[in-house]
Amino acid sequence: MTPKRKLLFYCQYLLGMGHLVRSMEIVRGLNEFEVRFLNGGQIVPGFELPAEVDLVNLPPIKSDETFSELFTFDQQKTLEEIKQIRAERVLAEYESFRPDVLVIELFPFGRLKFAFELIPLLERARADGEVKVVCSVRDILVGQRDPQTFEDRVCQRINQFFDLVLIHSDPHWQSFGETFGSLDKLNCPIRYTGYVAQPAKPDGEASRDSFVVGDEKIILVSVGGGRVGGELIDCAIDASDLIAQTHPHRMLIFAGPYPSAEDFQRLQQKTATRPNIRLSRYTTDFPAYMERADLSISMAGYNTCMNIITAGQRAVVYPFTRGGNEEQARRAEKLRALGLAEVIYEEQLIPTTLAEKALLALAKPKPEIAAVDLNGVENTALALQELIAGAES
């Protein structure tokens, strides 16, 4: 039997867990490769990892809400010490694994503060000569204060180090050029894969959950990892009383794995006298809960929006916009244009307005699944196989 080609996948997530979810969904589909996964963020308790993937957890680093500062979880070491340890570990993993393909998620289109460990890794891969280097990037980039300087630096790094850029988007719905205007200056191939979507498990937790069974409407409330978006949960709990006046319902809230024990306890106390509301931290069966719900109230991250589209779900989305971040707002407006969602912004977030938007969404029939390419996993695997085949021919 011919041994599998080796693929080293680097992923760093800072605030939420969306980059981890998308990246791990991609590697689940890389059955033709032996995969080692370098994880740079805080591990998510209960997160399901493919058994065949060799997971390497680097000392985790997170950021503040504006992505301007990095922080370490290790109280015994400084950030600079952790960065040095990580840089050495990344190169050591490369040397021990000796990959045929190196996939780096987002960088150099983002994660610029991690150049301290990624530039040495890229230089090492280029020195090998035969290792194929790939950038895996989502549909929308975060805006920059100096776009031209940023794009010039991205082009320089892509052209110096990378063999392929995989954009996990459908260009008919969201062109990468809308947030990156220098695509024509990139010398390596650019390939749209379609969106990366999570399939619902037919026999998972949701299928056995009595809370989502019955005649009452099911409202699903979620905020991804939970480091931001807590105000949406508070508002949804208060809006539930207004929605219930005309639409008896059960509200299932996933607060995320990251809120502090104190914050989660406060939410528990707030929902304790509301028997129609159940508060949980996290589920590995979220896509199935999305399918079972009658309405989703959530933020507008990549993965949740794909869950909404895949399920053909009614939705109210609340984009994260702090620090001038427009990524989620752009995606939310795309959903609104497709007729898939009502959008509520931070300055509108009061219970009466959220209840109005929820009732407006509930009054509509469930939408048809949008004509958006959701084959990102399969197309990514195919693109990587073709990259290797081309190198061997």
N, C-alpha and C positions, 0 to 999 in steps of 0.2 A: 504494500500500500504506500502511495506517495505521501510523505509527511505534509501536514498543513503548513501553509505560509504563516509567518508570525506577524502579528499586528499589535503595536503599542499605542494605546489610546490615552491621551491626557485630557482631563476635565477639571476645571476649577469653577466652583460656584461660590458666590459671596454673600448674597442677601437671602434669596429664596433657594429653591431646590430644582428649579425648572431645567437648568443646564444638565444636572445629573439625570433627571428623568428622561430627557430627550436622548442624551448620550447613551444611557444604559439600554434604552429601547433599540437604538441603532445596533449596539454590540450584540443584543439578543439575536439579531438577524444575520450575524456574520459567521454562519456555520462553517464556511469554507476556510476560516482562519483560526489559528490559535491566538487568543486575545489576552493581553495583560493590560489592566485598566489602572491608570494612575489617578487616584482620587484626591483632589486638593482641598475639598470642603469638609464641613462637619458631617459625619456620617448620620444618616437618618435612621432612628430606631425602627426596626421592623421592615425596613426597605428590602424588597425581594431582589436578590442578585442571581443572575444565571449561574448555575452550578459549574458550568464549564469555563467561566471567566475567572482569571487569576487577578483578584483585587488587591491592590497595594494602596493603603491609606497613608498619605503623606501627613506630617503634622499640620492640622487644619488651620486655615486662615479665613477670616470673615472681614466684612467691611461695614461702614456706617450706611445710613439710608441714602446718602448722596454719592456713595462710592468714592469719596475723596480720601478716606483713611483706611488703612488695613489694621487688623487686630489679631492677636494670637489667643488661643484658648489656654495656652500653657502659662501658668502664673509664675513658673520658676525660670523662664527664659524670656529674653527680650525678643522683639520682632526681628531684629537683625540677626540674632542667633538662630531663630527658627528659619529665616530665609537661607542662611548658610547651610543649615542641616538639610533643608529641602533641596537646594541646588545640588548638593553632593549626592543625595538619595536618588534624584531623578537621573543623573548621569550613571550612577551605579546600577539602577534598574535597566537602563538602556544597555550597558555593557554586559550584564548577566543574561539578558533576554535576546539581544542581537536581532532586532526586528527586520522584517522585509519591508514593512510599511509603518510609518509613524503618522498618526492622526492627532492633530491638535485642535481642540474645540475653541472656536472664537478668535483666538490670537492669530494674526496681529490686528484684526478688526475690533478687538476689545481686549480686556485683561492686560493692558499695557504695563501695569504695575508689576507684572510677573515676568517681565523681560529678564530679570535677574537669574531666573532658572531656565527660561525657554530659549533665549539666544544661545547659551552654551550648548543646550540640547540640539538645537537646529544646526549649529556649527559642527557638532560631532556627527550628526547624521549626514551632512553634506561632505564631510571628510571621508566618510565611508564610500561615497560615490554611487553605490547601488541601491541605497535605501530610498524608497519613494515617500515623499513628504506631502501630506494632505491637510488642508484646512477644512474643518466642518463648522459651518456658520448658519445661524438662524436667518429668518426672513427680513428682519428690521434691525438696523443699528441704532444705538443711542446717539443723539445729536452731540456735536463737538463745538467748543467755543471758537476754534480756528479750523474750520472744515478742510481748507486746502492744505494746510500744513499736516494735518492728520492724514488725509488721503495720500499725500506725497510719501509720507513715512510708511503707510501700509503698502503702497505699490513697491517701494524699495525693498521691503522685507519679503513680500510675496515673490517678487521677481528674483530675489537672491536665494531664497530657501525652499520654495514650494513647487511641487509638480502638478498640483490639482487643487481647485477650490470647489467644494461641494456646498451648494446653497440649498438649505432645507425649506423650500418655498415652491409655490406654483406661480410662475411669472405672470400668468393671466390674471391672477388675483392680487399678488403683491410682488412687484418687480424689485429686485435688490438695488437697482439703480435709483430708486426713489430716495434711498438714504445713503447711497454711495455712488457719487457721480463720476468716478474715475475707472470704471470697469474696463474701458477701452485701453487703459494704460497697463493692464495686467498681461504679462507675457505667457502665463501658464493657462491651460484649459480651465474654463468655468462651466460648471454643470449644475443645472437645477435638478433636484431629486424628487420634487414634490414634498409635501409636508410629512413629518414624522408623527404618526398617530398611534395611540395605544389601543389595542383591541380589548373589548370587555370579555372577562372570563365567564363562561356559561355556568359554572358551578362554584363560584366563589362565595365570599361572605354575604354579598347583597342578595343572592338567591335564597339564603336561609334566614334573612333578617325580617322578623315579623313587624318591625317598625315601619317598613315601607310597603306593607300589604294592607289593603282595605279600600274603602270608598273615598276617604279623604284625600285631598291633594297632597302631594309630597313636594316640599320646597327644600332644595339642596343648597346650603350656604358653605362656601369654601374660600380660603385665602392663601392657598399654596402652602409654603413653608411656615408662614405665620409670623415672621419677623416684622412684617408690615401688614396693614389691612385690618388690624383689630377693631378700628372704628366702624368698619363695615359690619362686623359681627354684632357689635353693640346696637347699631342702627337696625339691623335685620331683626334682632330680638324684639326691639320696641315696635318695629313695623308689623310684626306678626300679629299683635293685638288688633291693629287696624285692618289687616287683610282678613282676619278671622271673622269680622263682622259680616262679610258676604261670602267668604270662601273658607269654610272649616278646613284645616290642614294640619299636617305634621311637618315640623321643620327639623331637618337633620343638619347639624352644623359640624364641620371639620375645621378646627382651629389651627391645625398644623402642628408639626413636631417641635417647633422652636420656641413658642411662647414660654415665658418663665412660669414656674410653679405658682407664683403669686398671681400672675395675670390669669392663668387658667382657673385657679381657685375662685377668683372674682367672677369669672363667667359662669362657673358652676353655681355660685350663690345666686347670680342673677336669673338663671334658668331653673332653679330648684323648685319654684312654685308654678312653673309652666309645664304641665304634663304633656303638652303637645310638642315640646321642644326637647331634642336629645343632643347633647354636646359630646363630641369625641375629639381626639387629637388628630388621628391619622388612620387611613385605611389603604391597604394594598389593592383594594377592589374598586377604586374610585370610578373608572369608566363604566362599570356595571351600575353603580349607584346613579350615575348621570343618566343612563338609559332608563332607569326605573322612575326617575323623578318626573314631575310635571312642570317644574321651573327650576332653573339654576340661577343663583345670585352669587357672583364671584368677582374676582379681579380679572384682568384681561391678559394674563400671561400666555405664552405660546401654547403650552400643553393643555391648559384648561380650555382655551379657545378651540383647539383641535378636538378635545372631548365633546364640546358643545356641537361642533359641526358633525362629528362622527355619529353622535346620538340623534341628530336632528332635533335638538332641544330648544325650547323657549328659554330665553335668558335675559337677565339684567347684569350688565358688566360695569365694574368700577375700576377704571384705569389708574394705575400708580403713576403719578405725575410729579413727584417731588424731585427737587434738584434739577428741574428743567427736563426731566426724562419724558420723551414723547413716544417711546416705543409702544407702550400698551395703549395709549390713546389712538395711535394710528391703526392698531389692530382692532380696537373696539369700533372705530368708525367703519372699518371694512365689514365687520359683522353687522353693523346697523344698515349699511348699504345693501347687504344681502337679505335684509329682513329677518335676520337671525337673533337680534338682540336690541333691547333698550339700553341706553348708556346713561350712567349717572356719574357726575364728576364730584370732586371733593367739596367744592363750594355749594353743591346741591344736596349734600348728604345729610338729610334730616328724615325722621321716620315717615312723615306724611308724603314726602316726595318719593321715597323708596317704595312705599306702599302703592302709590299711584302708578309707578312704573311696573311694579310687579303685577298689579291687577290688569294693566294694559297688555302685558305680555301673556298673562293667563287667558285673556279674552280671545286670543288668536289661536287658530289650530296649530298643532305641532308642525314645524316647517319640514319640507322635504330636505333630504340630505343634499347640501350644496354641491354644485359641480366643481369641486376643488380637488386637485390631485393629492391624495392621501397615501401615496405609495412610497413615501420617503425611505422607509426601511429597506424595502426590496430594491429600490433603485440605487441606494447607497451601496449595498452589497454588490450589485452588478457593476457599478462604476469602479469599485475597488478591485474586483476580479479582473475587469478589463485593463485596469492600470497595470496590474501584475503581468497579465498575459502579454501586453504590449512591450513590457520590459524584457520578457523572455523570448520574444520573436526576433 
